[in-house]
Amino acid sequence: MTALQTNDRPLSAGDRVTHFRYKDGSIEAVDSEVATVVFDKDGSSRRIKTSFLHPSSSVRPAANDNVPIAADEIDAETLLGMEFAPVDYVVEGYIAEGLTILAGRPKLGKSWMALGFCIAVATGGQTLGVDCEQGDVLYLALEDNRRRLKDRLEVVLSPAQVRPNMARLSLRTQSKKIGAGLIEELDAWRAKAANPKLIVIDTLSMVRPPKKANQDSYAADYEAISPLQKYAGEHRLAVIVVHHVRKAEAEDPLEAVSGTNGLTGAADTIMVLNRTTDGPKLYGRGRDIEEIEKALRFDKGTWEVLGNAEEVKQSEQRRKILDILTDATTVLTPDEIGKQAGMKVNNVNYLLRALVKAGAVEKVGYGQYKIQGR
């Protein structure tokens, strides 16, 4: 077979080519290139498309005549000898390079949290108690307009007299959809930014492509979001996509994300903002972050971390138990404390043991407690 020209240059004498036939086309390896040959019906070659691999000194043949070597194949010993740059955390402990889904119920404050991430990175400021390295940020606020965006910025940056320079935060209220120009728009911004670090898309529903006829729901979800995951990984950017959760409660926070597992499976990190009887919480799990569950407080457009959710809950319950014992005129049993506090007896017993050990509560006889020193 003779090929006249690739997309990049003519094939010339001396090029080392390993050729594999399959179906009505073939794959050719030309040193550091892989070329796909497209045939006419009569069997003559029409053209060759090329894509580039890491350069190698020789072209290895496939193990058989049917299956060509995968373009990204590497042996384990070589991989073990390679060094990679550490993962870049845009918000340490919360947002790493790659694709993050930030999901939550409507009007709970997802957009305020996303805006907080944007401002902190664009100014080198702080969000969720974490200092951020400064960089360029693009925020696609696709459910807002400029007036509303200005209002939100003024709330978060109050007072105006001491606000930082916001020139490194770019804002848009319109964009194209995934597969219809969005990636190209993002890349145009990346190319002109001095130090691109973060892109926020608020919300997924505004950019996801329509589901194809007869397309499986899992495949549709995965296909909708995987281009963003690939783009973020290729350019070492953090891309946050704001999304919604289901109406039904879920035991696993990841199962609360609206849609199929195709969404959560394609993303690198999942963050779920939720409100329970204990207050608002942020749950996170991902490939490059440790599993977290933080208790939060929302004040003047800004989310603050109170601590690990379970520790904060226990701290509040401890205070409740101490207040009940302080007001009591007699010793109390765990059952009596639990009824007043609205807590399960097992939880009361656990916390009472900790309070006795800490010296704040005294155990009097069997199953009776009072404040220490009273």
Residue pairs with C-beta under 8 A, 6 or more apart in sequence:
1 19
1 26
1 37
1 45
2 45
3 11
3 28
3 35
3 37
3 45
3 48
4 10
4 11
4 45
5 11
5 47
5 48
6 30
6 33
6 35
6 48
6 49
6 50
7 47
7 48
7 49
7 50
8 33
8 50
11 17
11 30
11 48
15 30
15 31
16 30
16 31
16 58
16 59
17 28
17 29
17 30
17 59
18 28
18 29
18 59
18 60
18 61
18 62
19 26
19 27
19 28
20 26
20 27
20 28
20 62
20 65
20 66
20 68
21 65
22 66
22 68
24 39
25 36
25 37
25 38
25 39
26 36
26 37
26 39
27 34
27 35
27 36
27 37
27 68
28 34
28 35
28 36
28 37
28 48
29 35
29 59
29 68
29 69
30 50
30 59
31 55
31 56
31 59
32 52
32 53
32 54
32 55
32 56
33 50
33 51
33 52
33 53
34 50
34 51
34 52
34 53
34 71
35 48
35 49
35 50
36 48
36 49
36 50
37 45
37 46
37 47
37 48
38 45
38 46
38 47
38 48
38 49
39 45
39 46
40 46
51 71
53 71
60 69
62 68
62 69
63 69
85 236
87 96
87 97
87 288
88 96
88 97
88 197
88 236
88 238
89 95
89 96
89 97
89 288
90 96
90 97
90 117
90 121
90 132
90 133
90 135
90 197
90 198
90 238
91 117
91 120
91 121
91 127
91 128
91 130
91 132
92 130
92 131
92 132
93 130
93 289
93 290
93 292
94 128
94 130
94 271
94 284
94 289
94 292
95 117
95 198
95 238
95 240
95 269
96 238
96 268
96 269
96 286
96 288
96 289
97 232
97 233
97 236
97 237
97 238
97 288
98 229
98 232
98 233
98 238
98 239
98 267
98 268
98 269
98 286
98 287
98 288
99 225
99 228
99 229
99 232
99 233
99 239
99 241
99 266
99 267
99 268
99 269
100 238
100 239
100 240
100 241
100 267
100 268
100 269
100 270
100 271
100 286
101 204
101 225
101 240
101 241
101 243
101 257
101 263
101 264
101 267
101 269
101 270
101 271
102 110
102 113
102 114
102 240
102 241
102 242
102 243
102 271
102 273
103 110
103 242
103 243
103 244
103 245
103 256
103 257
103 258
103 270
103 271
103 272
103 273
104 110
104 244
104 245
104 272
104 273
104 274
105 244
105 245
105 273
105 274
105 275
106 244
108 273
108 274
108 275
108 280
109 273
109 280
109 298
109 303
110 202
110 242
110 273
111 141
111 143
111 144
111 152
111 202
111 242
112 152
112 156
112 298
112 301
112 302
112 303
113 273
113 282
113 303
114 139
114 200
114 202
114 240
114 242
115 139
115 141
115 152
115 153
115 156
115 301
116 127
116 128
116 156
116 301
116 302
116 303
117 127
117 198
117 200
117 240
118 137
118 139
118 169
118 198
118 200
119 125
119 127
119 153
119 156
119 157
119 166
119 169
120 126
120 127
120 130
120 132
121 132
121 133
121 134
121 135
121 137
121 197
121 198
122 134
122 135
122 136
122 137
122 166
122 168
122 169
123 134
123 164
123 165
123 166
123 168
123 169
124 131
124 132
124 133
124 134
125 131
125 132
125 164
126 132
127 303
128 282
128 294
128 303
128 304
128 305
129 304
129 305
133 197
134 168
134 195
135 168
135 195
135 196
135 197
135 198
136 168
136 170
136 193
136 194
136 195
136 196
136 197
136 198
137 168
137 169
137 170
137 197
137 198
137 199
137 200
138 170
138 172
138 186
138 189
138 193
138 196
138 198
138 199
138 200
139 169
139 170
139 171
139 172
139 199
139 200
139 202
140 172
140 173
140 175
140 199
140 200
140 201
140 202
140 206
140 207
141 149
141 171
141 172
141 173
141 202
142 172
142 173
142 174
142 175
142 201
142 202
142 203
142 206
142 207
143 202
143 203
143 206
144 152
144 173
144 202
145 173
146 171
146 173
149 171
149 173
152 301
153 166
154 160
155 300
155 301
156 300
156 301
156 302
157 163
157 164
157 166
158 300
170 189
170 193
175 182
175 185
175 201
175 206
175 207
176 182
176 184
176 185
176 207
177 207
177 208
177 209
178 207
178 208
178 209
178 224
178 225
178 227
178 228
179 209
179 227
180 209
182 207
183 227
183 228
183 231
186 199
186 231
187 231
189 196
189 199
190 196
190 235
190 237
196 235
196 237
197 237
197 238
198 237
198 238
198 239
198 240
199 232
199 237
199 238
199 239
199 240
200 239
200 240
200 242
201 207
201 228
201 239
201 240
201 241
201 242
202 242
203 241
203 242
203 243
203 244
204 224
204 225
204 241
204 242
204 243
205 243
205 244
208 224
208 225
209 223
209 224
211 217
211 220
212 220
215 223
217 259
217 260
217 262
218 260
218 261
218 262
219 262
220 262
221 259
221 260
221 261
221 262
221 263
221 266
222 262
222 263
222 265
222 266
223 262
224 262
224 263
225 241
225 262
225 263
225 266
225 267
226 266
228 239
228 241
229 239
229 266
229 267
229 268
231 237
231 239
232 238
232 239
232 268
233 268
241 267
243 257
243 258
243 259
243 263
244 258
245 256
245 257
245 258
245 272
245 274
246 255
246 256
246 257
246 258
249 256
250 256
253 270
253 272
253 274
253 283
253 285
254 264
254 270
254 272
254 285
256 272
256 274
257 263
257 264
257 270
257 272
264 270
267 286
268 286
268 287
268 288
269 284
269 285
269 286
269 287
269 288
269 289
270 284
270 285
270 286
271 282
271 283
271 284
272 282
272 283
272 284
273 280
273 281
273 282
273 296
274 280
274 281
274 282
274 283
275 281
278 295
278 309
278 312
278 313
278 316
279 295
279 296
279 297
280 295
280 296
280 297
280 298
281 293
281 294
281 295
281 296
281 309
282 292
282 293
282 294
282 296
282 303
282 305
283 292
283 293
284 291
284 292
284 293
285 291
285 292
292 308
293 308
293 309
293 310
294 305
294 306
294 307
294 308
294 309
295 305
295 306
295 307
295 308
295 309
295 312
295 313
296 303
296 304
296 305
296 306
297 303
297 304
297 306
298 304
306 312
307 315
314 351
317 341
317 343
317 347
317 351
318 351
318 354
318 355
320 341
320 343
321 337
321 341
321 348
321 351
321 352
321 355
321 361
322 355
322 360
322 361
322 371
324 332
324 337
324 340
324 341
325 332
325 337
325 361
325 369
325 370
325 371
326 371
328 370
331 364
331 365
331 368
331 369
331 370
332 368
332 369
332 370
333 367
333 368
333 369
334 345
334 348
334 349
334 352
334 367
334 369
335 345
335 348
337 343
337 348
337 352
337 369
338 344
338 345
338 347
338 348
341 348
352 361
352 363
352 369
355 361
356 362
356 363
356 369
359 372
360 371
360 372
361 369
361 370
361 371
361 372
362 369
362 370
362 371
362 372
362 373
363 369
364 370
